[in-house]
Structures are given as C-alpha cells and as structure tokens.
Amino acid sequence: MNRRFFWQLGAAAILVAAVAGSSVMWLRQSRTPEPDLTITLSATAPFALVGTDGRPVTDQTYRGKIVLVYFGYTLCPDVCPTTLNNIAATLAALGSDAAKVQALFVTVDPHRDTPKVLADYVKAFDARIVGLSGTDEQIAAAAKRFGVYYRRYSSADFPDGYAMDHSAATYVMNPRGRLVALFTPDMSPEQMTARLENLIGADSS
Amino acid sequence: MALSRKTWIVSVLLALGSISPAMADGGMTVTQAWARATPGNVKTGAIYLTATNNGASADRLIGASSPAAEKAELHEMSMDNGIMKMRPVKSLAIAPGKSLVLKPGGYHVMLTGLKAPLKEGDTVPLTLQFEKAGAIAVTAQIAKVGAMHPGPMSGMSGMSSKPASGGSGTMSMPSMH
C-alpha cells in the first residue's frame, strides 16, 4: 500500500512538472518576442522603399554617399524632432561636405504619414532630408534588416488611439552601404559632425 | 492636556499657514514654459515647463488644457533598451520644495488636434491644473522645431501663481535615459 502510494505520488509529481514545464514554454511563446535589435557592424542593410515623390528608393540609390537612416513617425513629439533637428544641425555644420551625406527618415506609421505629410515634415528640419515610406511589408522588411523594432501602442489618450514605440538610433552607412556607426538620440550635433567628418576623411584618403 | 495643547498649537500653525500668501495658492510657480514649433502640418505639439512647489505640502499636476488644441495630455517619453516609448500619465507629483521639470527626453504636455501650426517666435496659452494649487495659466514661447531648450528670449515667459518668486530659473541641459 505504502509503496503504491509513493509510486502514485511520483507519477503525479512528474505529471505536474510536465504540465508546468509545457505551460511555461507555451507562455514564453505566446508572449511578444523580445525584439532582435542586433545589426552587425559592416553589415549591409538592403531595403526597397518609396520616396515622397512616389519614386522607389533602395539601399543602392545613395551608394557613394554616407547614408544616415532613422526610423520614426511624424506624430512623435519628442525623440523624432530631437533627432531630425540634430541631423539638420549636423548637415549645416558639415558645410559643403554635407553633399557627401544623405539623411533618410523612414516612417513606421505609413497610414498616417502620407507622402504629403511626410514631405512637409522632413522639409521643416532640412530640405535635404528625404522621407521614405512604403507598404507595411516593405517597411517591416527594411526595419528587420536594420534591427529596428517598432510596434503600435494603443491608448485612447493618443490621436487615433495609438502611438508608435520604435527604436530611436540613427544608423550610419558608409558609401559602400555598410553599417559603420550608430548615433544615439543623446549625441550632440558636434559629436555627430566629428564622426561624419572622420568618415568622410577616411573615405577620401 | 499636553496632547490637546500640542494639537491646538498645530491647528493654529496650520490655520496661519493657510492664510499666508504662500499657502493661499499652494505656492506653485510655473516658469520656463516653452513649446517646440510643429514641423509641417503635424497636428501634435509638445510643451515643456518647470513647476516649483514652494508650499509646505505635496501637490500634483493633474491636467492641462489649451485653446490652441483639442486636447492637452501629460505624457512620459522614455527610452527602454534603445526603444522610444511614449505613455500617458495620469498625474505628476511635486514634493514640497521640489521642482517638476518637463523637458525633451522626459515628460511633456502633448497638444493634440492643434488648430494651427505652432510657429517659432509665437506663443501658445496653456492652463495647468494642479490638485491643490488649482489652475495656473502660462504662456509658452515657441522655439524652433526639435529645439532642446527654450532659447535666450523665453526665460521670463512663464507666469506664476506667486509673481514675487517667479523669475527665470535655470534650465539644465536635458539628457536621454
């Protein structure tokens, strides 16, 4: 009787452990996966998007230039204007060397950021910044290549009931389209300018 | 009787406190109210400011409104592992003697449904609602798009519920977290 009881207890314990283990696995899988924000230095990031003039823009379009890529959206009141203002100040500080740099702003909110909205938005910072959009699939594919995370966050407090969470770094690609640096939003235009001048110098030597 | 005497003294002190000018309005001053110009035709804008609680008790910023926009909301922007997140906040506490600083990279009052673009050099009216200090009207100077600080002209822009202790205050450089 005693032995049988222990067998039953053991079997029950194994059953409980198995159920608990599989439900933990299931919970892990059903949770939003952690964003994979890794992009390796010197990697290329092929993308196919659409300019505000309707023309296709790919990673090949600006080969030969240093390309700054930032993902954001126009209703973002804080970090996006901060970054674009810093980029505009950097372009101004670069003077004629700014011709060797192309800044791109990719919307992660293409349904609200129509070509007209996007064009007017980037122009307010610097007419040289190009706004890019595309289909949901094109934007998702580009973001994946850059290791950019974005997600709709729903709340009745926001216009249209949502805001966008998104990665806030600026990706710096060299003239051969390889990732060489990452600018974080707390970097000053002076720091960004120095880094870009360095890259321009290295490229022309 | 010692206890009741103590209670009585405390009551008198509280009563005196409540009729002194500093306590009558909660002793809240709002300075450095400024906004960023809105880029293009974007219908949302951000207002930043400093609210200083000179009173003896804690207070809370519980809301805002502006005739320039359909709604004014309190928001927090935060960086989480390189990802920008913006979330609504119900209220923001201000301990006695402390300042609440709304600045880029942190808290802001978000104007949504702007009736007209916010233009650099203009001003925008804003009424802040505090739990104890009540309503305080301020005029926010509009700086350039994406500006990190109000600029040299706007030091005295904010009004306060207690003009004597207003002043320009100091603006620390914002930092991202």
Boltz contact constraints between the chains, C-beta under 6 A:
constraints:
  - contact:
      token1: [A, 74]
      token2: [B, 42]
      max_distance: 6.0
  - contact:
      token1: [A, 75]
      token2: [B, 44]
      max_distance: 6.0
  - contact:
      token1: [A, 77]
      token2: [B, 44]
      max_distance: 6.0
  - contact:
      token1: [A, 77]
      token2: [B, 46]
      max_distance: 6.0
  - contact:
      token1: [A, 77]
      token2: [B, 110]
      max_distance: 6.0
  - contact:
      token1: [A, 78]
      token2: [B, 77]
      max_distance: 6.0
  - contact:
      token1: [A, 78]
      token2: [B, 104]
      max_distance: 6.0
  - contact:
      token1: [A, 79]
      token2: [B, 84]
      max_distance: 6.0
  - contact:
      token1: [A, 81]
      token2: [B, 36]
      max_distance: 6.0
  - contact:
      token1: [A, 81]
      token2: [B, 145]
      max_distance: 6.0
  - contact:
      token1: [A, 81]
      token2: [B, 146]
      max_distance: 6.0
  - contact:
      token1: [A, 82]
      token2: [B, 104]
      max_distance: 6.0
  - contact:
      token1: [A, 82]
      token2: [B, 146]
      max_distance: 6.0
  - contact:
      token1: [A, 84]
      token2: [B, 146]
      max_distance: 6.0
  - contact:
      token1: [A, 85]
      token2: [B, 146]
      max_distance: 6.0
  - contact:
      token1: [A, 120]
      token2: [B, 40]
      max_distance: 6.0
  - contact:
      token1: [A, 120]
      token2: [B, 41]
      max_distance: 6.0
  - contact:
      token1: [A, 121]
      token2: [B, 39]
      max_distance: 6.0
  - contact:
      token1: [A, 121]
      token2: [B, 40]
      max_distance: 6.0
  - contact:
      token1: [A, 124]
      token2: [B, 39]
      max_distance: 6.0
  - contact:
      token1: [A, 124]
      token2: [B, 40]
      max_distance: 6.0
  - contact:
      token1: [A, 124]
      token2: [B, 145]
      max_distance: 6.0
  - contact:
      token1: [A, 149]
      token2: [B, 83]
      max_distance: 6.0
  - contact:
      token1: [A, 155]
      token2: [B, 88]
      max_distance: 6.0
  - contact:
      token1: [A, 157]
      token2: [B, 73]
      max_distance: 6.0
  - contact:
      token1: [A, 157]
      token2: [B, 88]
      max_distance: 6.0
  - contact:
      token1: [A, 159]
      token2: [B, 112]
      max_distance: 6.0
  - contact:
      token1: [A, 163]
      token2: [B, 86]
      max_distance: 6.0
  - contact:
      token1: [A, 165]
      token2: [B, 83]
      max_distance: 6.0
  - contact:
      token1: [A, 165]
      token2: [B, 85]
      max_distance: 6.0
  - contact:
      token1: [A, 166]
      token2: [B, 84]
      max_distance: 6.0
  - contact:
      token1: [A, 167]
      token2: [B, 82]
      max_distance: 6.0
  - contact:
      token1: [A, 167]
      token2: [B, 83]
      max_distance: 6.0
  - contact:
      token1: [A, 168]
      token2: [B, 84]
      max_distance: 6.0
  - contact:
      token1: [A, 169]
      token2: [B, 82]
      max_distance: 6.0
  - contact:
      token1: [A, 185]
      token2: [B, 176]
      max_distance: 6.0
  - contact:
      token1: [A, 186]
      token2: [B, 176]
      max_distance: 6.0
